[in-house]
Every structure is written in C-alpha cells, then in structure tokens.
Amino acid sequence: MTKRLSAVMALIVFAFCLFVGMRTGNPFSSTVGRAVVALFATLLLGMVIGTMGEKMLEENLKQQEEKLKNSSTKSEATDR
C-alpha cells in the first residue's frame, strides 16, 4: 500500500510539474529535469511517510488487541 500511494503521488507531482513548466514557457530540458527531481523527491517522501504510518497503525492495532485479550471475561451458561 505504501509503495502504491507514494508512486501515485509522485506521478501526479511529475505531471503537474510538466504542465506548469510547459505553461510558463520554460525550456523542455529544464522542465523535464525539474519534474524528474520532484518525482523522486515525492517518491522518497511518500515512502517515508507511508512507512511511518504503517508502523504507527500496526502498533496501535497491537495495543488494542492486547487490551481486548486482557479485558475479556469468561462467559458461563448462566449468563445467557
């Protein structure tokens, strides 16, 4: 999931940079170069943020699971 999200974000930023660079009349080589740099920067940033989010979610789910195990009560036939 992290890889997909960061790849999609990077491609969107790449396309946006190409569009804005061409629209302002910058030379093709500088526009593509800047767009590629933005693509890689966004890809790396997305991977870091996504990995941190996954770790945080896993830790939270693990804590909630432990809470449920500790607070569970045994049900008896007379409880029903």
C-alpha positions as CSV (number, residue, x, y, z in Angstrom):
1,M,0.0,0.0,0.0
2,T,2.8,2.4,0.9
3,K,4.6,1.8,-2.5
4,R,1.4,2.3,-4.5
5,L,0.4,5.5,-2.6
6,S,3.9,7.1,-3.0
7,A,4.1,6.1,-6.7
8,V,0.7,7.7,-7.4
9,M,1.7,10.8,-5.6
10,A,5.0,11.0,-7.4
11,L,3.4,10.6,-10.8
12,I,0.8,13.3,-10.0
13,V,3.6,15.7,-9.0
14,F,5.6,14.8,-12.1
15,A,2.6,15.5,-14.4
16,F,1.8,18.8,-12.5
17,C,5.4,20.0,-12.8
18,L,5.5,19.2,-16.5
19,F,2.2,21.0,-17.1
20,V,3.2,24.1,-15.1
21,G,6.7,24.2,-16.7
22,M,5.4,24.0,-20.2
23,R,2.7,26.5,-19.5
24,T,5.2,29.1,-18.2
25,G,7.4,28.7,-21.3
26,N,10.4,27.2,-19.6
27,P,12.8,25.2,-21.9
28,F,11.9,21.5,-22.3
29,S,15.1,20.2,-20.7
30,S,14.9,22.2,-17.6
31,T,11.1,21.4,-17.2
32,V,11.7,17.7,-17.5
33,G,14.7,17.8,-15.2
34,R,12.9,19.6,-12.5
35,A,9.9,17.3,-12.9
36,V,12.1,14.2,-12.5
37,V,13.7,15.7,-9.4
38,A,10.2,16.4,-8.0
39,L,9.1,12.9,-8.9
40,F,12.0,11.3,-6.9
41,A,11.7,13.6,-4.0
42,T,7.9,12.9,-3.7
43,L,8.5,9.2,-4.1
44,L,11.0,9.2,-1.2
45,L,8.9,11.4,1.0
46,G,5.9,9.3,0.3
47,M,7.8,6.1,1.2
48,V,9.0,7.5,4.5
49,I,5.6,8.9,5.5
50,G,3.8,5.7,4.4
51,T,6.2,3.5,6.3
52,M,5.8,5.6,9.5
53,G,2.0,5.5,9.1
54,E,2.1,1.7,8.7
55,K,4.3,1.2,11.8
56,M,2.0,3.5,13.8
57,L,-1.1,1.6,12.7
58,E,0.5,-1.7,13.5
59,E,1.5,-0.6,17.0
60,N,-2.0,0.8,17.7
61,L,-3.7,-2.3,16.5
62,K,-1.4,-4.5,18.6
63,Q,-2.2,-2.4,21.7
64,Q,-5.9,-2.6,21.0
65,E,-5.7,-6.4,20.5
66,E,-3.8,-6.8,23.9
67,K,-6.5,-4.7,25.6
68,L,-9.2,-6.9,24.3
69,K,-7.5,-10.1,25.4
70,N,-6.9,-8.7,28.9
71,S,-10.4,-7.4,29.4
72,S,-12.3,-10.3,28.0
73,T,-14.4,-12.2,30.6
74,K,-15.4,-15.8,30.6
75,S,-19.0,-16.4,29.8
76,E,-20.9,-19.1,31.5
77,A,-24.0,-20.9,30.7
78,T,-25.9,-18.9,33.3
79,D,-25.0,-15.6,31.6
80,R,-27.4,-16.3,28.8
